[in-house]
C-alpha cells in the first residue's frame, strides 16, 4: 500500500505541474525504502516533464508501459498529461507563424502527420487555437487573437443601472402620490 501511495503522491506532483518536487521525495529515506519499477516509471515521467520533452515523455511511457497500465488512474492521468503537453508544444511552435505547412509542424513536434492533423483539428474545434486548416494546400493559417471590446458589456451595465434608478424613482413617486 505504501508503494501505491508513493506513486499517487508523485502523480499528484506531476499533475500539479510541479515535477521538480518529485526528486526530494524520491531521494528521501522513505522514497529509497519503497523503490520499485512503478516508482522508477513515475520518476522518469517527472524528468521528461521537467524537460518539457514530449518525445522523451512518450518513450518513457512505452518503456514502463506495464507499470503504468496496471493502474487505471495513473494511465488515465498520464494520457491527459500527454495531450496537454502536446498542446503546449504545438502552441509554442506556432507562436512565430501566421501561415505554416502542416507537415512542417509535424516535423517540429516529431509526430506522424495524421496525429498532428488530428490534434490541430481538435485544438481548433475546442477554441484553443485560433486558426484554420487548409488541407487542400496542406497549410495551417494562424489568426491573431481578437481583442474583445468591453463596449457591449458596459452598455448592458449602464442599462441595468438606469433601470434600477428608474425603479427607485418610480417607487419614491408612488409613495409621494
N, C-alpha and C positions, 0 to 999 in steps of 0.2 A: 504494500500500500504506500509506503514511503517513496518508492521509486516513481509510482504513478503521480503522487502529489508533487514530487520534484519536477516531473515532466510538465505538469499543468502550471506550475509556478513559472517555469521557463517559457511556456507557451504564452502566459499572460504578459510577461515582459516583452516578448516578441510582438504580440498583437497590440500592445500599447505603444509600439514604435520606440521601444527603449531596449534594443538588443544588446547594447553595450553594458547593460546592468546584469547580463547573464554570466559574464566572466567571473565577477566576485562570488556569485552563488556557486558556480562550478568549482572554484578553487578553494572554497571554504571546507572545513573539516567534514561537515555533513555531505557536501557535494562530492567529495572524494569517496566517502563511505558508500554512497549509493550509485556509483558509476556503473553504467550499463550501456548496451548498444542504443537503447532508446534515448538515454540522456546524451550520448555522443551525437545522435541524429539532431537533437534539438540544439546542441552547441554548434554544430556545423551550419544549421539553418540560420542561427543568430549571426554567425560570422558572415555568411553570404548576404544577409540583410544589412549588416553594418556597412559592407562594401557597396550596397545598392547594386549588386550584380545579379541580374535576372538569370543569366546563363548558369552561373555557379549555383544559384538557388535551385534551379531545375535539375542540375547534375546531382546535388545533394539529395533532392527528393528521389531521384532514380536510384542512387547508391543505397539509401536507407529506406527503400520502398516497403519492405516487410515490417520494419519497426514503426513506420508512420501509418501504414494502412491497418495495422492491428487495432488501432484506437480510432474509432469513427469521429470523435470530437476533434482530435488533433488533425486528422485528414481533412475534415471539413474546413477548419480554420486556416489551414495551410493552403488549401485550394483558393479560398477567398483572398488570402495574402498574396498568392501568386498573381491573381488577377489585378489586385491593387498595385502591385509592383510593376506589372506590365503596363498598366495605365499611366503610372507616374513616369516610366521610361519613355513611353510614346509622347506624352505631353512635353517632356523635357527635350526630346529630339525635335519635335515640331515647332518649338518656340521661334527659331530664326526664319522659318519658311512661311511664305504666303501661298506657294504652289510647289508641290513636290511629288515625284513619282512614287507610287505605292511600293514598287519594287525596291526603291532606294530606302524607304522606311523599313521594309522587311530586312534589308541587309544591315541597316544600322541597329535594329533591335535584335538581329541574329535569330530570326524565327522564319519558318516557312511562309511563303506568300499567302496561302489560303487562311492560315491562322491570323496573320497580320490584318488581312482584309476583314475577316470576321470581327476582330477586336475593334477595328476602326469603325465599322458599321454600328456595333454595339455602343461605342462611346458617342457617336453622333446621335443615335436614337435616344440615349439616356441624357443628352444635353451636356455631357462632359467635354465635348469637343465641338466647337462652333465651326463646322466646315461641311463640305460636300464631296462625295466621291464621284469622279468622272471616270467610270470604268471603261468607257469606250476608248479613252486615251490612256487610261491607267494612271490617273493623276488624282491627288488629293488637294483640293483647294481650301485653304485655311482662311477663315474670316477673322477680322479683329472683333474683340468683344464689344458689343454695343453698349454705349453709355446710356443707362436708363435715366430719363429726366424725372425729377420729382414733381413736375407741374401738376400732373393728374392727381397724385396723392394729396398735394397741398390744396388743390381746388376742392376735393372731397371734404377735407378737414374744414375748410372755410365754410362750405355749405352746411356742414353739420353744426358748426359753432353758430352760424347765423340762425339756423333753425332753433337751436336751444335758446338763443337770445329772444327770438320772436315768441317762442312758447312762454318764456318767463314774462315778457311784456304783456302778452295776452292774459296770463294769469293775474297779473297786477291790475290790468284794466278791468277785469271781471270783478275783482274784489272791490274796486273803487265804485263801480256802477251798481 
